[in-house]
Amino acid sequence: MTRSVTAGGRVLMYSQDSLGLGHLRRLTNLANSLIAQRPDLSVLLVVDSPVAPFFELGPNIDFVKLPTVIKVGAGVFRAGKMSIDYDQVLALRSSMLREIVLRLAPGLLLVDHMPGGANRELLPALQAIGRRGLPTRVVLGLRDIIDRPAVTCEVWQREGVYETMQRHYHRVLIYGAPEIFATAEEYRIAAAMGDRVRYCGYVCNMGAVEEPRRVRDGLGLGDEPIVAVMAGGGADGSALMQNCLQAARLLGTRRSFAMVMVTGPFMPEQERRALRDSARGHGVQVRTSVGDTLSHIHAADVVVSMAGYNTMSEILRLARRAIIVPRPGPSAEQTMRAGLFAERGLVDVIEPTKLDPATLAQAIEQALAGPRASSPPRLPALDGVANATATLLDELATLGDVPHQHQDQNRARPA
């Protein structure tokens, strides 16, 4: 049976985010924003996070879960859940992606972070778009920092990423600000894509926040200052949390405050249990997650965090005093971001090699004492959601409302 579909009404988003929440958070923010602007759209997220979708999805948004893979080095992955060869998992993911593209026939495909997908798994889908003549606008979205430029450029050159961008992508959106880091130039994207590159500003969760008093009441706290400790997904957040707990003990009665730790869903249960056991009796709350992270950051007087993209953006949006301990690897992303933000006076940073309870206790005590004496630093653009949404809708608008005919039995044919 032949059906008439409107190409401009379907959006497909792809992201690889196996042991974190950053890419999933960013895609969810953009999907919800698109639906808010265009309620007639249908958005499908293709993700591999074990906890997907995790964040609340608006109407007309659904998701497909790919088998999980885990990044262990620059361009190197392994199977995340199943006890089968990585090559088999890669082939399965690639065939799923190609089939989804052909069946959905989206008007817009937004690819997050990896132009060819993990180990080029997206290439068959991108090639099928061209071979079938699908009316799909293909857009790449990149966060501010990927890794050290020399590392990323070498991997991209080896994997043919620049050729993939030139051949398959209509637009590159950079979720950052050039005055912080010149992403397009540092990773040679501008040389490959020219005027198809656009900086959007940081894609920050712009949702409404609760009044701090309501958050305090929900936590059972009075008027004491709050130190919120965030670890993103939490897979490697245990060391930061344990150091924060020891720092709270060192501060003792010198300064009154409440500490709330949000471990994230990926912290191993035995580590979370040990943290809770250690925190018991010291007035420190340990939670796996909170329903509204943004409001908890807003209610905090000081935030201690790793240097993940989303948490850092939310800290800037809410103007919180922050102590940042960047993740040391497997890429240099967090170390670079933390250093660049610290240079501009936006956050305080403790290097991972210098992290210990005494150093952290001193930093917390100084942060609780009040704002820096210098004038407030100038913030980078934080309106990335609005700017990216507008650009994506512009891409869809180029398709018009021309219906395209597909036969169900033909859509699954090999390209």
Secondary structure as UniProt FT lines:
FT   STRAND          2..6
FT   HELIX           7..9
FT   STRAND          10..14
FT   TURN            18..19
FT   HELIX           22..37
FT   TURN            39..40
FT   STRAND          42..47
FT   TURN            50..53
FT   TURN            59..60
FT   STRAND          61..65
FT   STRAND          69..73
FT   TURN            74..75
FT   STRAND          76..79
FT   HELIX           86..104
FT   STRAND          108..112
FT   TURN            115..116
FT   HELIX           118..120
FT   TURN            121..122
FT   HELIX           123..132
FT   STRAND          137..143
FT   HELIX           149..158
FT   TURN            159..160
FT   HELIX           161..168
FT   STRAND          171..175
FT   TURN            178..180
FT   HELIX           183..186
FT   TURN            187..188
FT   HELIX           189..193
FT   HELIX           194..196
FT   STRAND          197..199
FT   HELIX           212..219
FT   STRAND          226..230
FT   TURN            232..233
FT   TURN            235..236
FT   HELIX           238..251
FT   TURN            252..253
FT   STRAND          258..262
FT   TURN            265..266
FT   HELIX           269..279
FT   TURN            280..283
FT   STRAND          284..287
FT   HELIX           293..299
FT   STRAND          302..305
FT   HELIX           309..317
FT   TURN            318..319
FT   STRAND          321..324
FT   HELIX           333..343
FT   TURN            344..345
FT   STRAND          348..349
FT   HELIX           352..354
FT   HELIX           357..368
FT   HELIX           384..397
FT   TURN            398..401
FT   STRAND          403..407
FT   HELIX           408..411
//
